[in-house]
Amino acid sequence: MPLLAIAYFSISGTTEKLAHAVARGADGRAQVTLCRITGGDIVSGRFQSESLLETIDGADAVAFGSPTYMGGPAAQFKAFADASSDRWSQQRWANTIAAGFTTGACASGDQLHTLSYFSILAAQHGMLWCGLDIPGGEDPSGRNRLGSQLGLATHLIDGSLPESDLGTAAYLGLRLAKWQAATANRTVVGAAHRPLHDSLRLLRSRRCSSASSLVMPRR
């Protein structure tokens, strides 16, 4: 079964609720691993959890999550992203499906910038971005109420997440799982008619092998 890794930081528990909702949406269609980033993972400003990064190495899809702080992702998430630079130099996450979710204090709290950061992070790694296909304001159950197509953007109402936001998170997880299933049933031109899912895995493994001698410069 394909693996969905949900890499997220949460301090108050709100983003964690979204992460669990994403996991519920994918349940039964993908194996799901929740990869919570914590302050204890960061030593002297650097993210140190190699096991979390290795989990993402083996994932078929990744959902990035963080609250929006001061117009962008939390510093703890950014430390995780910076620690992925060795993977970037080898393009180890290339062709992995990616998506993102965030929450802010206000309806227009610059959550889009956080989602944009996630999508650029995914692009740096050669990942395949998966947005939402629910038109804002058009869903009968109120999903994607803020109208964000790039990913899931939410904010608290009277101190809690609306059920429609949790429903959007579950839908995002389902959408990721469906994308995984779709890659397993398609072929790539010139890839000897291998299923797309297998071909993407092969491409990723070849990139890792050919670039294994590269060293990311220290900055």
Number of C-alpha atoms within 10 A of each C-alpha: 11 17 20 31 25 27 23 26 28 22 14 9 11 21 23 19 15 27 30 17 21 28 27 19 22 22 16 12 18 23 16 24 17 18 20 16 22 16 15 10 17 15 11 6 11 14 23 16 16 11 10 18 18 11 17 23 18 16 20 26 29 29 27 24 29 32 29 25 17 12 14 22 23 19 14 23 23 18 19 23 16 14 17 19 17 15 20 18 19 23 21 26 29 24 23 25 23 26 27 30 29 30 27 23 16 12 15 12 18 18 30 22 15 27 28 16 16 28 23 14 18 25 15 15 21 19 22 18 22 21 20 21 14 18 14 15 13 12 12 6 13 17 23 27 21 17 17 19 17 19 29 29 29 33 23 15 11 7 9 9 17 16 12 16 24 23 20 27 30 22 24 29 30 21 20 29 26 15 16 23 17 14 18 17 12 15 17 15 9 7 13 9 11 17 16 20 22 17 20 20 18 15 14 20 17 15 17 19 12 10 15 15 10 11 12 12 8 5 3
